[in-house]
Amino acid sequence: MSWTRRFPAVPAALLAALLALLSLLAAAPTARAHEERPVALPDGSGSVPQYRAAEPDLLVCKIDRLAFERRISGFPQELRQRNLDLYDRCEKNGYRHLQAAVDAVDRPGMNIAILPGLYEEEPSLPKPAGECAELKAPSSSLGYQILSYEQQEKCRHNQNLVAILGKTNLQIEGTGATRTDVVIDAKYQKLNAIRADRSNGVYFRNFTAQRTTFNSLYVLAGDGFVIDDVLTRWNDEYGFLTFASDHGLYKNCESYGNGDSGIYPGSASNINDGRGYDVPRYSIEITGCRSHHNMVGYSGTAGDSVWVHDNEFDQNMGGASMDSAFPGHPGLPQNHARFERNLIHDNNADYYHHVADGTCAKPPVERGYEQGVVCPQISMPPGTGIITAGGNWNLYENNWVYGHRRAGFFLSAVPAFIRGEEQWSKQTDTSHHNRYAGNVLGKDRSGASRPNGTDVWWDGQGRGNCWQDGPDGSTPGTLPQCGKERGQLSGSSARLVGEPVKLTQLMVCADYNVQARKLPAGCDWYGARGLERVETQIAVAVAAVLLLVGGTLWWRRLRRSRLGTVASLLGLAGLALDVAGSTMPLVDTPVPALALLLLGLWWTGAGLALRPGRPWLARLTLLLGALTLLDAFDQAVLMIPWIPLSPAWVRALVAVVWVLWAVVASARPGTAAPTRPAGPGGDPAGDRAPVPAGPSPARSAAAEPPTPHPDGGPA
């Protein structure tokens, strides 16, 4: 159903404002993160593969026996002896590079064992030559070619250190005591360390992959995969990237030092599209993993039907995020992620200074990833637990979310223009039915206090979103509460578009480009403080205009009215509080609502004082006062249910008209008169300028009739 049909009573002016906003968003630069060839989601006929403990079919090892024995000298005796036995076999009929073993796979269901060692896959490292150096393919915004599957087959190492193409039920396992005993190192010379493409049933276990210009372990278009006890680290983009896949399982994994996310199940199979909270299964399960010291621990553009439980996301800029913000991803808009029993804490890193100082402009090998440098690839609000930028039907239940300087939960909408869809009926199709319930906010598992800056930041858009009782601080100040059962709401909202100042902030902050070293001015995500912040700039600009117009109106029309003077003083205090509130961090503070209350009282009092002499301006002023008080109530006491736009939008439009009208009224000839008792006919004498007894030099009453005033009163 289109939003114009859902809300037929929305005034035409408000719809025009919404269209203007969406047009502005559509003109914003399109962000692209992971660009891949067009790919279809699996048909879902596969299954999650099971670990096979059988002896390996193929072995991979290096041939320096003394070095090998040193590597395994600290292993438990039984494991040490097994590796020695495997090494004897491998010396005779094994392979020295993993790619050679993969190439030797000739049937489904084979096992490859990699013995402890460092594997740099030297035959795969040289730059493309011959026909592979001249492939015709589109280029991504990051500069790499977007190759077809056929081109990947033909030129396996243009982008991949190890290419697993079209294999079925292949298992690759390191035989060390820990996952760091087997290391596959791309040395920043390849886009991917390991790529499994159209390979159903692949199982990865017990090794490390590292140092790429995109991601360490990449599974594409696979129906059935397991990532078990694998470490990925030090990549430009992702540690683990699984894309357009189904029947997947991550378990006991770890990832750190990545410019985007440690774990990225992008475009997971969209098997629950059109359903509510109750779903038959999830396409990908992630459990027992830790992702830390990345831009974000977990990320999922179109991360659909992903079950994320019993993991730890910490020491990143953001703990986890899912979004509908990037085009070219099957399954948009994002839907049906389920987060439960995760530890999401202390995600307060800020790596943007590496972009500002030029570190991230150096070649990857020179940036210092191994020493803790991370080069953030997209815009991200540092100090945030879980970010949902345009998602629907997501469940966040029974997680521990604490220790974030900005916000525990962050929810915003993303118009479909941003992902390349232009139909008007889709522009408000995100940020609906997200449920946050039963989470422990601001406390660690021991019960110790570890507060978030604020527990909830929400732009206000969407319907059916709900939060648990008692978050310690939120913006807006009150939130729709969840009922005991999923789908039950204790109050709700259905806003077509978010709060105007918050949307402006999001638009400003999204204009980030790591390649161009472009950090948006005005956004506190990148270090803007005080008057540098766009919120403060808006508040100061609005205060300056209202102070000038309101002060002039008081001097010309209200200064001799006690009610008008008192109201104007309240307005002055409200403007000061509004500016002060814009500079404050996201904490549970009544300042913004108090500012709106004072401004509402200003316009209400001014409107009453203007009624006798300027009836039409008085009516407009009273309307503005009522809308401002309603906005204060909406933000601090209770979100008004089932209205399509926040009162802030209507208030802003009326305020523009009021400013213009007040300027005209103030510019008209005449001076304020002292307040007097009501004269004959009930007119307070003080609301009109005294009429001179004699003829005026400017005009003669006999020669020139009174000029009518635009607001209905005499000039």
TABELFEN-V132622 format. One record per residue. N is the residue number from 0. RES is the residue in one small letter. SS is DSSP state (A for helix, B for strand, O for the rest). BURIAL is + if it has 24 or more other ideal C-beta (glycine too) atoms within 12 Angstrom, else -. Layout:
BEGIN
N;RES;SS;BURIAL  N;RES;SS;BURIAL
END
This chain:
BEGIN
0;m;O;-  1;s;O;-  2;w;A;+  3;t;A;-  4;r;A;-  5;r;A;-  6;f;O;-  7;p;O;-  8;a;O;-  9;v;O;+  10;p;O;-  11;a;A;-  12;a;A;-  13;l;A;+  14;l;A;+  15;a;A;-  16;a;A;+  17;l;A;+  18;l;A;+  19;a;A;-  20;l;A;+  21;l;A;+  22;s;A;-  23;l;A;-  24;l;A;+  25;a;A;+  26;a;O;-  27;a;O;+  28;p;O;-  29;t;O;-  30;a;O;+  31;r;O;+  32;a;O;+  33;h;O;+  34;e;O;+  35;e;O;+  36;r;O;+  37;p;O;-  38;v;O;+  39;a;O;-  40;l;O;+  41;p;O;+  42;d;O;-  43;g;O;+  44;s;O;-  45;g;O;+  46;s;O;-  47;v;O;+  48;p;O;+  49;q;O;-  50;y;O;-  51;r;O;+  52;a;O;-  53;a;O;-  54;e;O;-  55;p;O;+  56;d;O;+  57;l;B;+  58;l;B;+  59;v;B;+  60;c;O;+  61;k;O;+  62;i;O;-  63;d;O;-  64;r;A;-  65;l;A;-  66;a;A;-  67;f;A;+  68;e;A;-  69;r;A;-  70;r;A;+  71;i;A;+  72;s;O;-  73;g;O;-  74;f;O;-  75;p;O;-  76;q;A;-  77;e;A;-  78;l;A;+  79;r;A;+  80;q;A;-  81;r;A;+  82;n;A;+  83;l;A;+  84;d;A;-  85;l;A;+  86;y;A;+  87;d;A;-  88;r;A;-  89;c;A;+  90;e;A;-  91;k;A;-  92;n;A;-  93;g;O;+  94;y;B;+  95;r;O;+  96;h;O;+  97;l;A;+  98;q;A;+  99;a;A;+  100;a;A;+  101;v;A;+  102;d;A;+  103;a;A;-  104;v;O;+  105;d;O;-  106;r;O;-  107;p;O;-  108;g;O;-  109;m;O;+  110;n;B;+  111;i;B;+  112;a;B;+  113;i;B;+  114;l;O;+  115;p;O;+  116;g;B;+  117;l;B;+  118;y;B;+  119;e;O;+  120;e;O;+  121;e;A;-  122;p;A;-  123;s;A;+  124;l;A;-  125;p;O;-  126;k;O;-  127;p;O;+  128;a;O;-  129;g;A;-  130;e;A;-  131;c;A;-  132;a;A;-  133;e;A;-  134;l;O;+  135;k;O;-  136;a;O;+  137;p;O;-  138;s;B;-  139;s;O;-  140;s;O;-  141;l;O;+  142;g;O;-  143;y;O;+  144;q;B;+  145;i;O;+  146;l;O;+  147;s;O;-  148;y;A;+  149;e;A;-  150;q;A;+  151;q;A;+  152;e;A;-  153;k;A;-  154;c;O;+  155;r;O;+  156;h;O;+  157;n;O;+  158;q;O;+  159;n;B;+  160;l;B;+  161;v;B;+  162;a;B;+  163;i;B;+  164;l;B;+  165;g;O;+  166;k;O;+  167;t;O;+  168;n;O;+  169;l;O;+  170;q;B;+  171;i;B;+  172;e;B;+  173;g;B;+  174;t;O;+  175;g;O;+  176;a;O;-  177;t;O;+  178;r;A;+  179;t;A;+  180;d;A;+  181;v;B;+  182;v;B;+  183;i;B;+  184;d;B;+  185;a;O;+  186;k;O;+  187;y;O;+  188;q;O;+  189;k;O;+  190;l;O;+  191;n;B;+  192;a;B;+  193;i;B;+  194;r;B;+  195;a;B;+  196;d;B;+  197;r;O;+  198;s;O;+  199;n;O;+  200;g;O;+  201;v;B;+  202;y;B;+  203;f;B;+  204;r;B;+  205;n;B;+  206;f;B;+  207;t;B;+  208;a;B;+  209;q;B;+  210;r;B;+  211;t;B;+  212;t;O;+  213;f;O;+  214;n;B;+  215;s;B;+  216;l;B;+  217;y;B;+  218;v;B;+  219;l;B;+  220;a;O;+  221;g;O;+  222;d;B;+  223;g;B;+  224;f;B;+  225;v;B;+  226;i;B;+  227;d;B;+  228;d;B;+  229;v;B;+  230;l;B;+  231;t;B;+  232;r;B;+  233;w;B;+  234;n;B;+  235;d;O;+  236;e;O;+  237;y;B;+  238;g;B;+  239;f;B;+  240;l;B;+  241;t;B;+  242;f;B;+  243;a;O;+  244;s;O;+  245;d;B;+  246;h;B;+  247;g;B;+  248;l;B;+  249;y;B;+  250;k;B;+  251;n;O;+  252;c;O;+  253;e;B;+  254;s;B;+  255;y;B;+  256;g;B;+  257;n;B;+  258;g;O;+  259;d;O;+  260;s;B;+  261;g;B;+  262;i;B;+  263;y;B;+  264;p;O;+  265;g;O;+  266;s;O;+  267;a;O;+  268;s;O;+  269;n;O;+  270;i;O;+  271;n;O;+  272;d;O;+  273;g;O;-  274;r;O;-  275;g;O;-  276;y;O;+  277;d;O;-  278;v;O;+  279;p;O;-  280;r;O;-  281;y;O;+  282;s;O;+  283;i;B;+  284;e;B;+  285;i;B;+  286;t;B;+  287;g;O;+  288;c;O;+  289;r;B;+  290;s;B;+  291;h;B;+  292;h;O;+  293;n;O;+  294;m;O;+  295;v;B;+  296;g;B;+  297;y;B;+  298;s;B;+  299;g;B;+  300;t;B;+  301;a;O;+  302;g;O;+  303;d;O;+  304;s;O;+  305;v;B;+  306;w;B;+  307;v;B;+  308;h;B;+  309;d;O;+  310;n;O;+  311;e;B;+  312;f;B;+  313;d;B;+  314;q;O;+  315;n;O;+  316;m;O;+  317;g;B;+  318;g;B;+  319;a;B;+  320;s;B;+  321;m;B;+  322;d;B;+  323;s;O;+  324;a;O;+  325;f;O;+  326;p;O;+  327;g;O;+  328;h;O;+  329;p;O;+  330;g;O;+  331;l;O;+  332;p;O;+  333;q;B;+  334;n;B;+  335;h;O;+  336;a;O;+  337;r;B;+  338;f;B;+  339;e;B;+  340;r;O;+  341;n;O;+  342;l;B;+  343;i;B;+  344;h;B;+  345;d;O;+  346;n;O;+  347;n;O;+  348;a;O;+  349;d;O;+  350;y;O;+  351;y;A;+  352;h;A;-  353;h;A;+  354;v;A;+  355;a;A;-  356;d;O;-  357;g;O;-  358;t;A;+  359;c;A;+  360;a;A;-  361;k;O;-  362;p;O;-  363;p;A;+  364;v;A;-  365;e;A;-  366;r;O;+  367;g;O;-  368;y;A;+  369;e;A;-  370;q;A;-  371;g;O;-  372;v;O;+  373;v;O;+  374;c;O;+  375;p;O;+  376;q;O;+  377;i;O;+  378;s;O;+  379;m;O;+  380;p;O;+  381;p;O;+  382;g;O;+  383;t;B;+  384;g;B;+  385;i;B;+  386;i;B;+  387;t;B;+  388;a;B;+  389;g;O;+  390;g;B;+  391;n;B;+  392;w;O;+  393;n;O;+  394;l;B;+  395;y;B;+  396;e;B;+  397;n;O;+  398;n;O;+  399;w;B;+  400;v;B;+  401;y;B;+  402;g;O;+  403;h;O;+  404;r;O;+  405;r;O;+  406;a;B;+  407;g;B;+  408;f;B;+  409;f;B;+  410;l;B;+  411;s;B;+  412;a;O;+  413;v;O;+  414;p;O;+  415;a;A;+  416;f;A;+  417;i;A;+  418;r;A;+  419;g;O;-  420;e;O;+  421;e;O;-  422;q;O;-  423;w;A;-  424;s;A;-  425;k;A;+  426;q;O;+  427;t;O;+  428;d;O;+  429;t;O;+  430;s;O;+  431;h;B;+  432;h;O;+  433;n;O;+  434;r;B;+  435;y;B;+  436;a;B;+  437;g;O;+  438;n;O;+  439;v;B;+  440;l;B;+  441;g;O;+  442;k;B;-  443;d;O;-  444;r;O;-  445;s;O;-  446;g;O;-  447;a;O;-  448;s;B;-  449;r;O;+  450;p;O;+  451;n;O;+  452;g;O;+  453;t;B;+  454;d;B;+  455;v;B;+  456;w;B;+  457;w;B;+  458;d;O;+  459;g;O;+  460;q;O;+  461;g;B;+  462;r;B;+  463;g;O;+  464;n;O;+  465;c;B;+  466;w;B;+  467;q;O;+  468;d;O;-  469;g;O;-  470;p;O;+  471;d;O;+  472;g;O;+  473;s;B;+  474;t;B;+  475;p;O;+  476;g;O;+  477;t;O;+  478;l;O;+  479;p;O;+  480;q;B;+  481;c;B;+  482;g;O;-  483;k;O;-  484;e;O;-  485;r;O;+  486;g;O;-  487;q;O;-  488;l;B;+  489;s;B;-  490;g;O;+  491;s;O;+  492;s;O;+  493;a;B;+  494;r;B;+  495;l;O;+  496;v;O;+  497;g;O;+  498;e;O;+  499;p;A;+  500;v;A;+  501;k;A;+  502;l;A;+  503;t;A;+  504;q;A;+  505;l;A;+  506;m;A;+  507;v;A;+  508;c;A;+  509;a;O;+  510;d;O;+  511;y;O;+  512;n;B;+  513;v;O;+  514;q;O;-  515;a;O;-  516;r;O;-  517;k;B;-  518;l;O;+  519;p;O;+  520;a;O;-  521;g;O;+  522;c;O;+  523;d;A;+  524;w;A;+  525;y;A;+  526;g;O;-  527;a;O;+  528;r;O;-  529;g;A;-  530;l;A;-  531;e;A;-  532;r;O;+  533;v;A;+  534;e;A;+  535;t;A;+  536;q;A;+  537;i;A;+  538;a;A;+  539;v;A;+  540;a;A;-  541;v;A;+  542;a;A;+  543;a;A;-  544;v;A;-  545;l;A;+  546;l;A;+  547;l;A;-  548;v;A;+  549;g;A;+  550;g;A;+  551;t;A;+  552;l;A;+  553;w;A;+  554;w;A;-  555;r;A;+  556;r;A;+  557;l;A;+  558;r;O;+  559;r;O;+  560;s;O;+  561;r;A;-  562;l;A;+  563;g;A;+  564;t;A;+  565;v;A;+  566;a;A;+  567;s;A;+  568;l;A;+  569;l;A;+  570;g;A;+  571;l;A;+  572;a;A;+  573;g;A;+  574;l;A;+  575;a;A;+  576;l;A;+  577;d;A;+  578;v;A;+  579;a;A;+  580;g;A;+  581;s;A;+  582;t;O;+  583;m;O;+  584;p;O;+  585;l;O;+  586;v;O;+  587;d;O;+  588;t;O;+  589;p;O;-  590;v;A;+  591;p;A;+  592;a;A;+  593;l;A;+  594;a;A;+  595;l;A;+  596;l;A;+  597;l;A;+  598;l;A;+  599;g;A;+  600;l;A;+  601;w;A;+  602;w;A;+  603;t;A;+  604;g;A;+  605;a;A;+  606;g;A;+  607;l;A;+  608;a;A;+  609;l;A;+  610;r;O;+  611;p;O;+  612;g;O;+  613;r;O;+  614;p;A;-  615;w;A;+  616;l;A;+  617;a;A;+  618;r;A;+  619;l;A;+  620;t;A;+  621;l;A;+  622;l;A;+  623;l;A;+  624;g;A;+  625;a;A;+  626;l;A;+  627;t;A;+  628;l;A;+  629;l;A;+  630;d;A;+  631;a;A;+  632;f;A;+  633;d;A;+  634;q;A;+  635;a;A;+  636;v;O;-  637;l;O;-  638;m;O;+  639;i;O;+  640;p;O;-  641;w;O;-  642;i;O;+  643;p;O;+  644;l;O;+  645;s;O;+  646;p;A;+  647;a;A;+  648;w;A;+  649;v;A;+  650;r;A;+  651;a;A;+  652;l;A;+  653;v;A;+  654;a;A;+  655;v;A;-  656;v;A;+  657;w;A;+  658;v;A;+  659;l;A;-  660;w;A;+  661;a;A;+  662;v;A;+  663;v;A;+  664;a;A;+  665;s;A;+  666;a;A;-  667;r;O;+  668;p;O;-  669;g;O;+  670;t;O;-  671;a;O;+  672;a;O;+  673;p;O;-  674;t;O;-  675;r;O;-  676;p;O;-  677;a;B;-  678;g;O;-  679;p;A;-  680;g;A;-  681;g;A;-  682;d;O;-  683;p;B;+  684;a;A;-  685;g;A;+  686;d;A;+  687;r;O;+  688;a;O;-  689;p;O;-  690;v;O;-  691;p;O;-  692;a;O;-  693;g;O;-  694;p;O;-  695;s;O;-  696;p;O;-  697;a;O;-  698;r;O;-  699;s;O;-  700;a;O;-  701;a;O;-  702;a;O;-  703;e;O;-  704;p;O;-  705;p;O;-  706;t;O;-  707;p;B;-  708;h;O;-  709;p;O;-  710;d;O;+  711;g;O;-  712;g;O;+  713;p;B;-  714;a;O;-
END
